[in-house]
Structure formats: structure tokens, C-alpha cells
């Protein structure tokens, strides 16, 4: 299963991503404040919405709460751990 976490801004989020990676999951991330990372596979939101089996929103960055993104995330059944889809 391919898991996609929408951000890795806060330390707790990094812990979640690292824990899943340690268990063998592929966990690409979209972090709008980072252009590149040697440790994490960064992807953009539009790629994630079409390529991944599971999308989890861990931080409500602006790009995740635009009307278009929010409706698309709701449509695919994204897991919202921060209330981003209710904004």
C-alpha cells in the first residue's frame, strides 16, 4: 500500500512518517515549505491525489484547504487528522 502524508512540518508529523517508513511503508510527503529533502520523498499534492492509495492530512497548510483541493481530498476519502477539511 502506498501512503501519502500531506505535510511534515511539525516534529510529531515527522515521527509519524518515520514510524511508517520503518515498518516498510512508502510515505511520500507534500511539505510546501521545503523544496527538497534527502531523507523524505517530496511530491506535490496533485500527484499524490492521483497516485496514492491513502492520503493523510497531518497539518492544514493553505494548499490543502483551497476549495478545489478540499473537495478533491474529501472525494477520495483522505484521512484528516487536523481538521483541514472542515475549514
N, C-alpha and C positions, 0 to 999 in steps of 0.2 A: 504494500500500500504506500502510495506517495502522500505525504502530509506536507502541507504548506502553512507556515506561520506568518501572518501578515506583518509582524514587526519584531524587532529585538532591541528596543530602546532601553528598557529597564532591566536591572540585574536579574530579577525574578524571571523575566521572559527568557533571558539567556540561559538560566538554569533549566527551564523547561525544554528549550531547544537542545541543549547539551545532553540532557537526560534521554530524550527521544533518540538522538543520534547514537548515544551509547548502546541503545537497545536495537540498533540496526535500521532505524527508520531513515529514509531520505527526507530531510527537512529544509528545503529552500525557504528563504525569508525575503520579505519586502520591507526594507528599512529605508524610508525616504530621506533620512538624514545621512546616509552612508553611500558613497559611490562604489566602493569596492571593499572586499574583505578576504583575507587569506584563509580564515577559519570557517566562514559561512558562505554558502552558495546563495548569492543575492539574485532575485528575479523581480520582474515588475508585476504589478497586480493583474494586468490584462493577460499575461502569460499564465499566471497561476490560476486564474478563473477558468481557463480552457484546458489546462494540462493536469491538474491535480485531483485526486480522489477526495481529499478532505482539506478544507480551508478553515483555519482558526484565526480569529482576530483577538490579539492579546493587548493591543493598545489602539485607541481610537484616533489615529492620525487623520488629518484632513482629507487625504486622498481616499480613505476608506469610507468617509461619511458624506461624500457628494451624493446627490440623489441617484445618479446613474449607477455608481459603484454600490451604494447601499441596496438598491433594488436588485442588482445582479447577485450580490452576496446573499441576500435573503432568498432569491430564486434557487440558488444552488445548495441552500441549507448550511451555509457557513456557521461554524460554532463561534459565538460571540461571548468572549469572557470579560469584556469591558464595557458593554452597553453601547457600543458604537452604532449598532443597527437601530437603536432606539432614539438616536439624536435627531 
